[in-house]
């Protein structure tokens, strides 16, 4: 809506054209999807597309609707095969392979107040950590990445101690026993968003063990999102960093 108002103010569209476009508010009904264009006004962030379960044609139609509204575009959990199809019709698309995310940035987002640190316990946790990091950057935040610093060799974490002290919020991603968020929360004053991953041997139950460990974290200031939910952690971290 803000884009329509600015274009009307600049006399790029007529009042009649503005009225026609406003018919798509508060949402635009595409039949198979209802695009929530007013979400950016309500929440400060545009609607984000979750890739799995949608056909390439559906994703393209939703993407075009979001971009036409003047919003930036983020698609999560997108396969390389679907990305190639989208790239043909949306050449500005950038694919972040490790995070499995696609972004198109038309306007510069509002900058966060400080820095967000994204940590991973192991190298195998990096894809989920990258989903969080790309989400944070998409929403206008500066991100410090500190990967492979888990409790199997905690001295690696202390190499980044001074830099991590400057973070305003931390996203800590871990599989196996999920111990790293508790350690980080005990060392630093910034709030910690813990992300359990489905990485681990059989008794890790595809991330359930790490999830329960994080929910039972002893230090205060730890919030927990769902297993492998890097996007949810990045979204929440961005909200905190914009307060």
SULZIQUI-V719899 format. One record per residue. N is the residue number from 1. RES is the residue in one small letter. PHI is phi as a letter, one per 40 degrees, with the letter a starting at -180 (999 if undefined). Layout:
n=(N & N)
res=(RES & RES)
phi=(PHI & PHI)
This chain:
n=(1 & 2 & 3 & 4 & 5 & 6 & 7 & 8 & 9 & 10 & 11 & 12 & 13 & 14 & 15 & 16 & 17 & 18 & 19 & 20 & 21 & 22 & 23 & 24 & 25 & 26 & 27 & 28 & 29 & 30 & 31 & 32 & 33 & 34 & 35 & 36 & 37 & 38 & 39 & 40 & 41 & 42 & 43 & 44 & 45 & 46 & 47 & 48 & 49 & 50 & 51 & 52 & 53 & 54 & 55 & 56 & 57 & 58 & 59 & 60 & 61 & 62 & 63 & 64 & 65 & 66 & 67 & 68 & 69 & 70 & 71 & 72 & 73 & 74 & 75 & 76 & 77 & 78 & 79 & 80 & 81 & 82 & 83 & 84 & 85 & 86 & 87 & 88 & 89 & 90 & 91 & 92 & 93 & 94 & 95 & 96 & 97 & 98 & 99 & 100 & 101 & 102 & 103 & 104 & 105 & 106 & 107 & 108 & 109 & 110 & 111 & 112 & 113 & 114 & 115 & 116 & 117 & 118 & 119 & 120 & 121 & 122 & 123 & 124 & 125 & 126 & 127 & 128 & 129 & 130 & 131 & 132 & 133 & 134 & 135 & 136 & 137 & 138 & 139 & 140 & 141 & 142 & 143 & 144 & 145 & 146 & 147 & 148 & 149 & 150 & 151 & 152 & 153 & 154 & 155 & 156 & 157 & 158 & 159 & 160 & 161 & 162 & 163 & 164 & 165 & 166 & 167 & 168 & 169 & 170 & 171 & 172 & 173 & 174 & 175 & 176 & 177 & 178 & 179 & 180 & 181 & 182 & 183 & 184 & 185 & 186 & 187 & 188 & 189 & 190 & 191 & 192 & 193 & 194 & 195 & 196 & 197 & 198 & 199 & 200 & 201 & 202 & 203 & 204 & 205 & 206 & 207 & 208 & 209 & 210 & 211 & 212 & 213 & 214 & 215 & 216 & 217 & 218 & 219 & 220 & 221 & 222 & 223 & 224 & 225 & 226 & 227 & 228 & 229 & 230 & 231 & 232 & 233 & 234 & 235 & 236 & 237 & 238 & 239 & 240 & 241 & 242 & 243)
res=(x & x & x & x & x & x & x & x & x & x & x & x & x & x & x & x & x & x & x & x & x & x & x & x & x & x & x & x & x & x & x & x & x & x & x & x & x & x & x & x & x & x & x & x & x & x & x & x & x & x & x & x & x & x & x & x & x & x & x & x & x & x & x & x & x & x & x & x & x & x & x & x & x & x & x & x & x & x & x & x & x & x & x & x & x & x & x & x & x & x & x & x & x & x & x & x & x & x & x & x & x & x & x & x & x & x & x & x & x & x & x & x & x & x & x & x & x & x & x & x & x & x & x & x & x & x & x & x & x & x & x & x & x & x & x & x & x & x & x & x & x & x & x & x & x & x & x & x & x & x & x & x & x & x & x & x & x & x & x & x & x & x & x & x & x & x & x & x & x & x & x & x & x & x & x & x & x & x & x & x & x & x & x & x & x & x & x & x & x & x & x & x & x & x & x & x & x & x & x & x & x & x & x & x & x & x & x & x & x & x & x & x & x & x & x & x & x & x & x & x & x & x & x & x & x & x & x & x & x & x & x & x & x & x & x & x & x & x & x & x & x & x & x)
phi=(999 & c & c & c & c & c & c & c & c & c & g & c & b & c & d & c & c & c & c & c & c & c & c & c & b & c & a & b & c & c & g & c & a & b & c & c & c & c & c & c & c & c & b & g & b & c & c & b & c & c & c & d & g & b & c & d & c & c & c & c & c & c & c & c & c & c & c & c & c & g & c & c & b & b & b & b & f & b & c & d & c & c & d & c & c & c & d & c & b & b & c & c & c & b & b & b & d & c & c & f & b & b & b & b & b & c & b & c & c & c & c & c & c & a & b & b & c & b & b & b & c & b & c & c & c & c & d & c & c & c & c & c & c & c & c & c & c & d & c & g & b & c & b & b & c & b & b & g & b & c & c & c & a & c & c & c & c & c & c & b & d & c & c & c & c & c & c & c & a & b & b & b & b & a & b & f & c & g & c & d & d & c & c & c & c & c & b & b & c & c & c & b & b & c & b & c & b & c & c & i & c & d & c & c & f & f & h & c & c & c & d & c & c & c & c & c & d & c & c & c & g & b & b & b & b & c & d & g & c & c & c & c & c & c & c & c & c & c & c & c & c & c & c)
